[in-house]
Amino acid sequence: MSETIEMRPIGRVESCFGEKFGTPRQSGLVPEARGRVVFFDKVPSEACRGLEGFSHLWLVFLFDQVGPEEVRWLVRPPRLGGNDKMGVFATRSPFRPNRIGLSLVSLVEVGEGFLEVGGLDLVDGTPVLDVKPYLPFVEALPEANGGFAEEAPARMPVDFVEEVRALLDEDERAMVAGALAVDPRPAYHQDERIYGCRIAGREIGWQVRAGRVLVLSCREGLR
């Protein structure tokens, strides 16, 4: 077998998340996180025929913000506080041998040259390698074990200062609140420093106070 396998992206993601920080660590954690898979011209519309009958999709993608030389065989999962090491194959870390990722998203719309999806955990511009339908009869396994990530992460309440609340519509507030409620801070940061992340084309400033997220600022027009 050849040591090299060549793959070409079939499209890219248009996401509400403009950078890695602030992007959910797993798909489905923030159902309000919407975006699109935009296909390249070489993908004919016939490739999506029948897809409208499915509610969820697997996106096979490339962690393009990780260099091919950045493989780590042992990683520190945020779920374990960033202290304990696990083998990369026991985690969803992006520092993988071939930088391939899987994301389970909801299908909102099959459009001409694009798919509208929800529950995104991908950064804007992420290359998409393939799309596959989710099959509940083989892929929904309630008896399965989740290892050290058995339960969903805890969520924090999210509040907005009035100036920010006035700048965001209801859908945008839900998107921002969903992304921040699952605490995107590094596991070793548990203080009240102010963070910034790009969500929905805006720079959102926020901090955690006494177990609650307070959204402090919103700068518009940033991509």
N, C-alpha and C positions, 0 to 999 in steps of 0.2 A: 504493500500500500504506500502511496505517495505520502511524504511527510507534510505536504502542503495541500490544503483544500481551499479553493477560491470561492468566495461568496460575494454577491453583489446586492446592495440594498434595493428593495422594490419601492421604497418611499421613505418618508420622514414624518416625524410627529410635530404637529403644531400644538403646543401645550400651554396651559396657563402658568406653568412654572418656568421661570427664566434662568434658573441656576440650580445646582445640586442642593445647596442649603435651602431648606424649606420645602423641598419635594418629599412627599410621603415615602417612607421606607418600604412600603408594600402597596400593591394595587388594592383597590376596594376600601382602603381605610377612610378615604375621603370621597364618598359617592358624588359630591358636588363638583369634583375636579373634572372639568370637561376639556375636550380637545379633539383633534382630528388626526387620522392617518391619511396623509396626502400621497397618493401614488405617483410615481414617475410615469412619463409618457409611454414607456415601453410596456406598462401593465394595461391590458385591454379591459374594458368594462365587463366583459364576459367572465372575468376571473372572480367576480363577486356575485354571479348569478346563484340564487338560492340562499345567500347569506342572510337575507332579511328574515328568514324563519328562525334564526337563533337569537337568544337574548344576550349571550356573552361570547367573547372571543379571547383566544390566546394571541398575544403579540410576541413574536420572537424578534428580539432587537439586539443591537450592539451597544455595549457601554463605551461610547466613543470618547468620553472625557477621561478615560483611563488608558494609559499607554500600554502597548503590548509587552513592554519590559517590566510592568508593575505587578507581575504575578506574585501572590502571597499564599503560601501553602498553609500558614496559620494566620488567623485574623482575630480581631477582638470585636465580637458582636455587641452592638449598642444595647441589646436586650439584657446582656449580662453586665451592664454598667461600664463596658469598655475596659474591664480588668482581666477577665478570663479569656484564654485563647481556645479557639476551636479550629478544626480542620476546615478549609475553605469549602469542601463539599458538604459540610453540615450547616452551611450558612447561605444567605442570599447576597453575600458580599460581591461588589463589582470587580474585585481584584482576582479574576478567574483566569485559568489558562487560555481560554479563547474569548473572553469578554462577552459571552453570550448571556442574555437575560430573557426571562419569561414574565409576561405581565397579563393578568386576567382582568379584562375590562368589560363593561356593559356596552352593548351595541345600541346606540340611540337612533342612528340613521345611516342608510346606505345611499350615498350621494354619487354624483357623476365625478369620478376620479378621487373620491375621498370616503372615509368612514368617520362619522361622528361617534365619539365614545365617551364613557364616563368612568369614574373611579381611577383616573390616571395616576401613575406614579413615575412618569417619565419627563425628562427635561426637554424643553423646546429644541427641536432640531435633531432629536435622537433618530439614528438610522433604523428602519424596520427591515428585517430580513424575510419575514414570513408572517402570514395570518392563518390561524386555524380555528375552527369552531369549537366551543366548549361543549362537551357531551356529558350531561349530568349522570347518565346511567353507569358510566365507568369512572367519572372523575369527581363525583361527590361521595366521599367516603367518611361518614360520621364516626366510624369506629377507628379511624386512623389516629396515630399518636403524633403529637407535634414537638416531641423532644423538649428542648429548653425553651421553645417558643409556643407552649401549649395554649396560652390564652392571649386574647387581643390586648394590645397596650391600653393602659388607663388613659382616660381623656380628662383634660382640664377645662373648666369653664373659660370662656373668652369674652372679654368686654371691650368696647370701643369708646374712645373719647369722642365727644360730640362732634368735633371738627372732622374727624375721620369718618364717622357714621354718615355725615352729610355728603361726603364725597363718593360713597359707594352705594350702589343699588342693592336690593335684597339678595340677588343671586351672588353678587360679588362678595358681600359680607359673609354669606354662607360658605363660599369657597375659601375665603381667608380664615374664617373661624375653624372650618374643618381641618385645614392644613396645620394650624397652630395648636389645635386642641390635643393633637397626638405628640406634642413636644419635640420639635425637630432639633433642639439643642444637642450638642455633643454630650455624651453620657457623663463626661468629667466636668461639665459646666453646670453647676446647680446654684448659681448666684443670681443677682438681680441686674446683671449687665443688660444693656440695650442691644438688641440684635436687629439686623435688617435682612430681608430676603425679597426676591422678585416674584410676585404673584399677580397674574392677570395684567401684565404690562406695567405694574406699579412697584415702587420700592416701599415696602411695608416695614415700619419700625415698631418693635414690640419688646416687652419684657415680661418676666414671670414674677409676680408678687404674691407671696403666701398661697402658692398653689393655684393661682389664677393668672391667665394671660391677659395683659392689657395692651391693646393696639394703640400706639401713641401717635403715629404719623403715617402719611400716605403721599408720596410724590408721584405725580402722574406723568405719562408720556415716556416711560422708560421701557425698553425692550431688551 
